Amino acid sequence: MLRRTTMKKATDIAQRILATFLTSALGIIGGASLLGDISMVKAAALAGFAAVAQVVERLARASLDGKLTSAEINEAFLGKAKPEE
């Protein structure tokens, strides 16, 4: 059961990271086409990687205690910072 739960969390995180990358990348394509100095592909990749890096950092911080709960995963993707205790 634990293994199934872990795989479900890993699949959920992977799908959400892909969605984060795509939404950030697609959002920048229009702006990149206006600038002209940077290719749309480079601008989209940069935006996508930056967004994914933020999420991965929040996931890493949340898992410092060795556990990563569903609530912590949701907080990482929603961009909510965990209150300091």
Secondary structure, DSSP 8 states (H G I E B T S, - for coil): -HHHHHHHHHHHHHHHHHHHHHHHHHHHHHHHHHH-SS-HHHHHHHHHHHHHHHHHHHHHHHGGGS---HHHHHHHHHT------
